[in-house]
Amino acid sequence: MPAKSSAVHDSKGGESPLKILFVVSECAPYAKTGGLADVAAALPAALQKLGHDVRIVMPLYDCIDRNRHGIRPDGAACVHMGNGEEQWVGVHNSLLGGKTPVWLVECHRFFGRPGIYDELWGEYGDNAFRYALLSKAALQICKDRKFIPDVMHAHDWQSALVPVFLKTWDRILSPLSDTASVLTIHNIGHQGVYHSSVFPYIGVGDEHFTQVKFEDHGKINLLKGGIFFADAITTVSPTHAREIFEPIGGHGLAPRLQARRDDVTGILNGVCYDRWNPETDSLIPVKYSAKNLAGKWVCKMALQERFGLETRLDTPIFGVVSRLAPQKGLHLLKEVLPRIMDQMNAQVVVLGSGDSGMEDFFRWAPSAYPGRVGSFIGFWEDLSHLIEAGSDFFVMPSLYEPCGLNQMYSMKYGTLPVVRATGGLNDSVQNYDEATGAGTGFKFWDPTPDALYYTIGWAVSTWHDRPQHMSQLRQQAMAQDYSWRDSAQRYLDVYRHAIWRHSQWR
């Protein structure tokens, strides 16, 4: 990102608080499928602590418990889409964590269904229409309620149309004409590519259906359009910000991102230590700290009992909590698990769901290796905390990982990550130095079964042969601080750059 930037100044010459609107498809605890929901909740809270006025717009899905979250009706909004279509939506409000205002968009036509993006039979076929409406509704809600943000912060393809609408809709008369935009790419593998028949509904004009903006092999690519129009672009780790400029890492968008290189920044996600901290975690059997690890061994035995493993403190446990998706590289673990069981003294536990073939394998593995492998197909929050606390190592062999959070959770719990050196995994884990004992985990670079096998073997040998280094690595890992405050400060720099960039565009 260039050195030039703009700040909002108060009468004394200092930087005034910013007004910031987050537009997101999911936000914990209202609705969550992945890390985006955690960021959408934690980053606004961190920015508020720094004195800024932050609000959130998201859909009111049927799966959201209105009573539990104190969601109340707050009027309606008329959203003007393409082809002259008017869509009235309900607007509801809530307070996230009792502090952050949230506007939830109710539209039974698009959000009144059981899932968020999909159901068991697959993705909703009208997702492009659903999130185009959300993006336009966010602007209308701001206009109706006279909340005029300095910056609108969009996230992934689902709200990538926010920067587009800010620069194409009602520019002369709109009170939002001075509002800048930031687009964060959490997972560039998902871009919102749909049939071109969606384009008239968006209503920005055929002149924008070009190879530089929206067109993608005859289809429409919503993330691509957002990249063109956003004033600033972020992704969720410095390494991943470099990776997306390359053909493989950019998933087809590398040329478009290279054209915006001066406006792209990588910022590592933070961790909410209110939820992920062994000293305060109410979801684990016994709390513990770096100064007193006795509770960790209690958690380890509880984990072994829960998964039907042999109760042995002298055997290292390798934990996995993950979507069973190709991106996560767990086919590498599937390939080498028999070799690990045959040749190493180790146990493995897996929590996750996704690819049916992968699910079948990890259902089968405990019967093939009784007392040494355990699995739970699905997701259970309590169990994910137990795996973090009770494991000795945590395996993340991702083919690509924009940021990753579990490796940072693991370090706080004294559970050493075994990771492929990509994206945020590379940025957050310091590779073990066998000569000195420095580091916080174990890295490998090649996305191959052998690379994972030998790295797990390295961790096992460290466990058995260098126990003093294991203790040192645990202490170093638990001392890491990936809280949101530093990341929030970096986002403020990006916001001010976006404001400056927007002023140049005008």
C-alpha positions in Angstrom: 0.0 0.0 0.0 1.4 3.4 -0.9 2.5 5.9 1.8 0.0 8.4 0.7 -3.2 8.4 2.8 -5.9 10.5 4.1 -7.2 10.9 7.6 -10.3 12.7 9.0 -9.0 15.4 11.3 -10.6 17.1 14.2 -10.3 20.8 15.1 -7.1 20.2 17.0 -5.4 18.5 14.0 -5.8 15.0 15.4 -7.5 12.1 13.7 -11.2 12.0 14.2 -13.2 8.8 14.8 -14.4 7.1 11.6 -17.9 5.9 10.8 -17.6 2.4 9.4 -20.2 0.0 8.1 -19.5 -3.7 7.7 -21.6 -5.5 5.1 -21.4 -9.3 5.7 -23.2 -12.5 4.8 -22.6 -14.0 8.2 -21.6 -12.8 11.7 -21.1 -14.8 14.9 -23.1 -15.6 16.9 -26.1 -14.8 14.7 -25.1 -17.1 11.7 -21.8 -18.8 11.0 -20.3 -21.2 8.5 -16.6 -20.2 8.8 -13.9 -17.7 9.8 -15.7 -14.8 8.1 -18.3 -14.8 10.8 -15.7 -14.6 13.5 -13.9 -11.6 11.8 -17.2 -9.9 11.2 -17.9 -9.9 15.0 -14.4 -9.4 16.4 -13.0 -6.7 14.1 -15.9 -4.2 14.7 -15.5 -4.7 18.4 -11.8 -4.0 18.3 -12.4 -0.9 16.2 -15.0 0.3 18.7 -12.5 0.0 21.5 -10.3 2.3 19.5 -13.1 4.9 19.5 -14.7 4.4 16.1 -18.5 4.2 15.2 -19.0 0.8 13.7 -22.2 -0.8 12.5 -23.0 -4.1 10.7 -25.5 -5.0 8.0 -26.3 -8.7 7.4 -29.2 -10.9 6.3 -31.9 -12.0 8.8 -31.8 -15.7 8.0 -34.6 -18.0 9.2 -32.0 -20.0 11.2 -31.3 -16.9 13.4 -32.9 -17.0 16.9 -34.5 -13.6 17.2 -35.4 -13.9 20.8 -32.0 -15.1 21.9 -30.2 -12.2 20.2 -32.7 -9.5 21.1 -33.6 -8.8 17.5 -36.4 -6.2 17.1 -38.2 -4.8 14.1 -36.9 -1.3 13.0 -39.1 -0.4 10.0 -38.5 -1.2 6.3 -36.6 -0.1 3.3 -37.4 0.0 -0.4 -34.5 -1.3 -2.4 -34.3 -0.4 -6.1 -32.7 -3.1 -8.2 -32.2 -3.4 -11.9 -35.0 -3.7 -14.5 -37.0 -1.3 -12.4 -37.6 -3.8 -9.7 -38.5 -2.5 -6.2 -38.0 -4.9 -3.3 -39.3 -4.0 0.1 -37.3 -5.5 3.0 -37.8 -5.4 6.7 -35.1 -3.9 8.8 -34.4 -5.3 12.3 -31.8 -4.3 14.9 -29.8 -5.9 17.5 -26.7 -5.1 19.6 -23.7 -7.5 19.1 -22.0 -8.1 22.5 -24.3 -5.3 23.9 -22.3 -2.7 22.0 -22.2 -3.0 18.2 -25.4 -2.0 16.4 -26.5 -4.6 13.8 -29.1 -4.1 11.1 -30.5 -7.3 9.9 -32.3 -7.4 6.5 -35.4 -9.4 6.3 -36.6 -10.7 2.9 -38.6 -13.9 3.0 -38.1 -14.4 -0.8 -34.3 -14.6 -0.4 -33.5 -15.3 3.3 -36.5 -17.2 4.5 -35.1 -20.6 4.1 -33.2 -23.1 6.4 -29.7 -22.6 5.1 -27.3 -19.7 4.7 -25.7 -20.4 1.3 -27.0 -24.0 0.6 -28.7 -27.1 1.9 -27.8 -30.7 1.7 -28.7 -30.9 -2.0 -26.4 -28.0 -2.9 -26.0 -24.3 -3.3 -29.0 -22.0 -3.7 -29.4 -21.2 -7.3 -30.3 -17.6 -6.7 -27.4 -16.7 -4.4 -26.2 -13.9 -6.8 -29.7 -12.3 -6.5 -29.8 -12.7 -2.7 -26.5 -11.0 -2.0 -27.0 -8.3 -4.7 -30.1 -7.3 -2.7 -28.1 -7.4 0.6 -25.4 -5.1 -0.9 -27.9 -2.6 -2.3 -30.0 -2.7 0.9 -27.0 -1.7 3.0 -26.7 1.5 1.0 -30.4 2.2 1.3 -30.5 1.6 5.0 -27.7 4.1 5.5 -29.5 6.7 3.5 -32.8 6.1 5.2 -31.3 6.3 8.7 -28.9 9.1 7.9 -25.9 7.1 8.9 -23.3 8.2 6.4 -20.1 6.1 6.8 -16.7 7.3 5.9 -16.0 3.7 4.8 -18.1 0.7 3.8 -16.2 -2.5 4.4 -17.4 -5.4 2.2 -16.4 -9.0 2.7 -15.9 -11.7 0.0 -18.0 -12.0 -3.1 -21.3 -11.9 -1.2 -21.0 -8.1 -0.5 -18.5 -7.3 -3.3 -21.2 -5.3 -5.0 -21.1 -2.7 -2.3 -18.1 -0.9 -3.9 -19.8 -1.2 -7.2 -23.0 0.4 -6.1 -21.1 3.2 -4.3 -19.5 4.2 -7.5 -22.4 3.7 -9.9 -25.6 4.5 -8.1 -27.1 8.0 -7.8 -23.6 9.5 -7.7 -24.6 13.2 -8.0 -27.4 13.3 -5.4 -26.4 10.5 -3.1 -25.3 11.4 0.5 -23.0 8.5 0.1 -20.9 10.1 -2.7 -18.0 10.7 -0.2 -18.1 7.2 1.2 -15.1 5.1 0.4 -15.0 1.3 0.1 -12.8 -1.5 1.3 -13.1 -5.1 0.1 -11.6 -7.9 2.1 -11.0 -11.2 0.3 -11.3 -14.0 2.9 -11.2 -16.9 0.4 -10.4 -16.1 -3.2 -11.3 -19.7 -4.2 -15.0 -18.5 -4.0 -15.7 -15.6 -6.3 -19.5 -15.6 -7.0 -19.4 -16.7 -10.6 -22.9 -16.9 -12.1 -24.8 -16.9 -15.4 -24.8 -13.5 -17.1 -28.6 -13.4 -16.8 -28.0 -12.1 -13.2 -26.5 -8.8 -14.6 -29.7 -7.0 -15.4 -30.9 -7.5 -11.8 -27.8 -5.8 -10.5 -28.7 -2.8 -12.7 -25.3 -1.1 -13.2 -25.5 -0.9 -17.0 -24.2 -3.2 -19.8 -21.1 -0.9 -20.2 -19.7 -2.6 -17.1 -20.0 -6.1 -18.4 -16.4 -6.1 -19.6 -13.4 -8.4 -19.3 -11.8 -5.9 -16.9 -14.8 -5.5 -14.6 -17.4 -8.3 -14.4 -17.2 -10.6 -17.4 -15.6 -14.0 -16.8 -15.8 -16.5 -19.7 -19.2 -15.2 -20.6 -20.4 -15.3 -17.0 -20.5 -12.7 -14.3 -17.9 -12.7 -11.5 -19.0 -10.6 -8.5 -15.7 -10.6 -6.7 -14.0 -9.4 -9.9 -16.3 -6.5 -10.1 -15.7 -5.6 -6.5 -11.9 -5.7 -7.1 -12.3 -3.2 -9.9 -14.4 -0.7 -8.0 -13.1 -1.0 -4.4 -11.0 1.9 -3.2 -8.8 -0.5 -1.2 -8.5 -4.3 -1.1 -7.3 -6.5 1.8 -6.7 -10.2 2.3 -6.2 -11.9 5.6 -2.4 -12.4 5.8 0.7 -10.8 4.3 1.8 -14.0 2.6 -1.6 -14.6 1.0 -1.5 -11.0 -0.3 1.6 -12.0 -2.2 0.2 -15.4 -3.3 -2.8 -13.9 -5.0 -0.7 -12.0 -7.4 0.5 -15.3 -8.8 -1.5 -17.5 -11.3 -2.1 -20.3 -8.9 -2.8 -18.2 -5.8 -5.0 -15.8 -7.7 -7.5 -18.4 -9.0 -7.8 -16.6 -12.3 -7.9 -13.1 -10.8 -4.1 -12.5 -10.6 -4.1 -10.0 -13.5 -6.9 -7.9 -12.0 -5.2 -7.9 -8.6 -1.9 -7.0 -10.1 -3.5 -4.0 -11.7 -4.5 -2.9 -8.1 -1.2 -3.9 -6.5 -0.8 -0.5 -4.8 -4.1 -0.8 -3.1 -3.8 -4.4 -1.8 -2.7 -5.1 1.8 -2.4 -8.3 3.7 -3.5 -8.1 7.4 -3.4 -11.2 9.6 -6.7 -11.9 11.3 -6.7 -11.6 15.1 -8.0 -14.1 17.6 -10.8 -13.5 20.1 -9.0 -14.6 23.3 -12.2 -14.1 25.2 -13.3 -17.4 23.6 -10.0 -19.2 23.0 -7.9 -19.1 26.1 -7.2 -22.1 28.3 -7.0 -19.9 31.4 -10.7 -18.9 31.0 -12.3 -21.6 28.7 -15.4 -23.0 30.3 -15.7 -25.6 27.5 -12.7 -27.7 28.6 -12.6 -30.0 31.6 -9.9 -28.1 33.5 -8.4 -24.7 32.9 -4.6 -24.2 32.7 -1.9 -21.8 31.9 1.7 -21.6 30.6 2.8 -21.5 34.3 0.8 -24.5 35.3 0.2 -27.1 32.5 -1.3 -29.7 34.8 -4.8 -29.0 33.5 -3.6 -29.8 29.9 -2.8 -33.4 30.9 -6.3 -33.7 32.4 -7.7 -32.4 29.1 -5.5 -34.9 27.2 -6.9 -37.8 29.1 -10.5 -36.5 28.7 -9.9 -36.3 24.9 -8.5 -39.8 24.8 -11.5 -41.1 26.7 -14.0 -39.1 24.5 -12.6 -40.6 21.3 -12.0 -44.1 22.7 -8.2 -43.9 22.6 -5.7 -45.6 24.8 -5.2 -43.4 27.9 -1.5 -42.7 27.6 0.2 -39.5 28.5 3.4 -40.7 26.9 1.9 -40.9 23.4 1.5 -37.7 21.4 -2.0 -36.8 20.0 -2.3 -35.1 16.6 -5.6 -33.2 16.4 -7.6 -32.0 13.4 -10.6 -29.7 13.4 -11.5 -28.8 9.8 -13.9 -28.7 6.9 -13.2 -31.9 4.9 -12.7 -29.9 1.7 -9.9 -30.2 -0.9 -8.5 -26.8 0.1 -7.7 -28.2 3.6 -5.3 -30.8 2.2 -6.6 -33.6 4.4 -6.3 -36.0 1.5 -2.6 -35.8 2.4 -3.3 -37.1 5.9 -5.6 -39.7 4.5 -2.8 -40.9 2.3 -0.2 -41.2 5.0 -2.3 -42.2 8.0 -1.6 -46.0 7.5 2.1 -45.3 7.4 1.9 -43.2 10.6 0.0 -45.9 12.4 2.5 -48.6 11.2 5.7 -46.7 11.9 5.1 -44.1 14.6 3.9 -44.1 18.3 1.1 -41.5 17.9 -2.6 -41.0 18.1 -4.9 -39.0 15.8 -8.3 -37.4 16.4 -10.4 -35.8 13.6 -13.4 -33.5 13.9 -15.0 -32.3 10.7 -17.4 -32.8 7.8 -17.6 -32.1 4.1 -16.4 -34.3 1.2 -18.4 -37.6 1.4 -15.3 -39.8 0.5 -13.3 -38.1 3.2 -16.0 -38.5 5.7 -16.2 -42.2 4.9 -12.5 -42.7 5.3 -12.4 -41.0 8.7 -15.4 -42.9 9.8 -13.6 -46.1 8.9 -10.2 -45.2 10.4 -11.1 -45.7 14.1 -12.2 -49.3 13.4 -9.0 -50.0 11.5 -6.8 -48.5 14.2 -8.7 -49.0 17.5 -7.4 -47.1 20.4 -5.2 -45.0 18.2 -7.5 -43.1 15.9 -10.8 -41.3 16.7 -13.2 -39.3 14.7 -16.4 -37.3 14.9 -18.1 -36.5 11.6 -19.9 -33.2 12.0 -19.2 -30.2 14.2 -19.5 -29.7 17.9 -18.1 -26.5 19.5 -17.4 -28.1 22.8 -15.4 -30.9 21.1 -13.4 -28.4 19.1 -12.2 -26.8 22.3 -11.4 -30.2 23.8 -9.3 -31.1 20.8 -7.3 -27.8 21.0 -6.7 -28.3 24.7 -6.1 -32.0 24.8 -3.9 -32.5 21.7 -0.2 -32.2 21.6 0.0 -31.2 18.0 -2.5 -29.7 15.6 -2.4 -30.7 11.8 -3.2 -28.1 9.1 -1.9 -29.4 5.7 -3.8 -26.8 3.7 -3.1 -26.5 -0.1 -3.9 -22.8 0.5 -5.0 -21.0 3.6 -5.6 -17.2 3.4 -5.3 -16.9 7.2 -6.3 -19.8 9.3 -7.3 -19.4 12.9 -6.9 -22.8 14.4 -3.1 -22.6 14.3 -3.3 -19.5 16.5 -5.9 -21.0 18.8 -3.6 -24.1 19.1 -0.6 -22.1 20.1 -2.5 -20.4 23.0 -3.4 -23.9 24.2 0.2 -25.1 24.1 -0.7 -27.4 21.1 2.0 -27.1 18.5 0.8 -26.6 14.9 2.0 -28.8 12.0 1.3 -26.7 9.0 2.0 -26.3 5.3 3.9 -23.0 4.9 1.2 -21.1 2.9 -0.8 -17.9 3.6 -1.5 -17.1 7.2 -0.1 -20.4 8.4 3.3 -19.3 7.2 2.9 -15.9 8.8 1.8 -17.0 12.2 3.9 -20.2 12.8 7.6 -20.0 13.5 9.4 -23.2 12.3 11.1 -25.3 15.0 14.9 -24.9 15.1 16.2 -28.2 16.2 19.6 -26.7 17.2 18.2 -24.1 19.6 14.6 -25.1 20.4 13.3 -21.8 19.0 10.0 -21.8 17.2 6.3 -22.4 17.8 5.5 -25.3 15.4 6.5 -27.5 12.5 6.3 -26.4 8.8 6.5 -28.1 5.4 6.4 -26.6 2.0 5.6 -29.2 -0.7 1.9 -30.2 -0.8 2.7 -33.9 -0.9 2.0 -36.9 1.3 5.7 -37.5 1.9 6.2 -33.9 3.1 3.4 -34.2 5.6 4.6 -37.7 6.7 8.1 -36.6 7.4 7.0 -33.4 9.2 4.7 -35.4 11.5 7.6 -37.8 12.0 9.8 -34.8 12.9 7.2 -33.8 15.5 7.0 -37.3 16.9 10.8 -37.6 17.2 10.9 -34.2 19.0 8.2 -35.4 21.4 10.1 -38.6 22.3 13.8 -37.6 21.8 13.9 -33.9 22.8 11.4 -33.4 25.6 13.2 -30.2 26.8 12.5 -28.7 23.4 8.9 -29.7 23.6 8.6 -27.8 26.9 10.4 -24.8 25.3 8.2 -24.8 22.2 5.0 -24.9 24.3 6.1 -21.9 26.3 7.0 -20.0 23.2 3.8 -20.9 21.5 1.6 -19.9 24.5 3.4 -16.5 24.7 2.3 -15.5 21.2 -0.3 -12.7 21.1 -2.5 -12.5 18.0 -5.2 -10.3 19.6 -7.2 -8.0 17.3 -5.9 -4.7 18.5 -2.8 -4.6 16.2 -4.8 -5.8 13.3 -7.5 -3.2 13.9 -4.9 -0.5 13.8 -3.7 -1.8 10.4 -7.3 -1.7 9.1 -7.5 1.9 10.1 -4.5 2.6 7.9 -6.3 0.9 5.1 -9.5 2.8 5.7 -7.6 6.1 5.5 -5.9 5.0 2.4 -9.3 4.2 0.9 -10.6 7.6 1.8 -7.6 9.2 0.0 -8.0 6.9 -3.0 -11.7 7.7 -3.2 -10.9 11.5 -3.2 -8.6 10.9 -6.1 -11.2 8.9 -8.0 -13.8 11.7 -7.7 
